[in-house]
Amino acid sequence: MNAIDFAAALADWYRLNARELPWRKTRDAYHIWLSEVMLQQTQVTTVRPYYRKFLQLWPTISDLAAADISSVMKAWEGLGYYARCRNLHAAANQIVQEHGGVFPRKIEDVIALRGIGRSTAGAILTFAYAQRHPLLDANVKRVLTRLYDEDGIVTKAAVERRLWHWSQTLLDGAADPWTHNQAMMELGATLCAPKKPNCPRCPVKIECLAHAHGTQRERPQKKKRKPIPHKHIGVGVIRCPDDPRKVLVQLRPPEGLLGGLWEFPGGKQEPDETIERTIARELREELDIEVTVQHHICDVQHAYSHFKVTLHTYWCRLDSGTPRARVAVEWKWVPIHELTHLAFPKANRAILEELIDEA
């Protein structure tokens, strides 16, 4: 494969076909960093309004670092993969403390920031500072595995080394690293799609070995996925004994799944256990209280990347005990109409909507 000819054909296609995206109109490293983090495992149409909102609320890295994490999480609410948000805020504080609020220019300094790996670091430095770094995000991986008809599992270390080498080789043939890296990502996001690659319109199909061999739909090769488990979760909405307009919510620990978000307490149903017993047991274990599980509010279906859940939600009456946070960071009674001020996971927000309708 002639890297110079490849890069030229790709660049010509990009200039004629690239989507207009707000983060492509700036060389501000903060703006580009924000877009790169938000676009991880998230579609452009979903990211656009969040990107605008963040920059309106926190125009600079220093503004973001000074913000309370709860307000940042609230602004991120609904975008998913919340560790990205926690890492973004932590990295902003690193930049303020270690780099005077200016996004660093050395790749080792960027990789040292919380939540930033080699590919994201390379993208930011290329798009903000015109540096020449190879990329290996999901879109670029897919393009490369098809170009070179790589039949190995992409998560294998040896395969990843080959992909980095090919990414660098093709970049070396490019006149402009900004255009080349944007074009590689654009090709993967549009024509070289996961399930239905649009090979007839591809500007580099003549170079693509998978296209030549008819294996493009088999690339990239992935591990066979195990059946996705489905968990049933009992959730209790507890009325405050002194003010029935208030309900109890608790704050999840900052690390782990849905870390730093508020939720209604509850937990996983055990075998041969009714959902009512699940709720009573979980609230006893989590909050050291005894409740009576009352009438059903709603069931909420939700899918995460590795499992599915059904949240079975019930009103509960507090019978005895003073709530004590055993698993959560804290708990509090909140008026139902004020719950919207807190950051909740998407599935809990569906419960919240039911409560507001009932109130």
C-alpha angles and dihedrals in degrees: 000000000000104000094199094052091043093051092047094051092046093048092050091052092047094053090055100039110027117129117240105249124172095231090056090062095061139065093195106127093211093054092047093046090051092051093047092052094045093048094057105115090342131104123245094241090056094046100050099078093041091051092052093045094051093050091048092050097039112020094177139036089248090054091052093047091051093050121102110255091232091060091047091051090049091054089050093049111131096019092094133209089078095190085077090062095047090048092048092054093045092049091050088057090048090053092050093047099040105026105029093252093301118120107245123248100208115088093221089056091049094049088051090063117100113270098004120119132186098276095047090046091051092049094051094047092046096047097039104033103022092242121155111244129147119238132216109180121144094274094049091046090055093049092049096047089054096042091054096028091235108189098184125103105272093222092060114106094230092051092048090052090054091049092052089049092051092046090054093044093054092044090053088062094054124100093206120033093197093057094041096052093043089049094050091052092044092051091053093045096050120018102014092057123170100249107015112031111194095223097166090064096041112119093210102039090118087065095044114106094191090055090050092049096041092239100114093113090054093056132125096037112221137185114268106261120236118233109283111247119232116215126197113215126195112214126191125205104197121199117220108249091219097045119019090196088073128073133191122256130172135207118237119227113271095248129061133029111353090354116181095020129117121241145170108258123256144101151209122318114242123220114282091009124125115232090244090057090047092056094047092048095045093049090049091050097042102037107016093238138123118229140178111230108224133178129345119261105182147311118240125198118206136167127212124187095269105021145018128231140197113203110209104199127198138173112248134198118217107233104172143350134048113263113257123184106238099155103014127066093239143338135211144174111252130183109248093238090054096053090090088070090068129075112249132176113259094255092051090049088061088056090048091055090054091051093050090050090052095045 
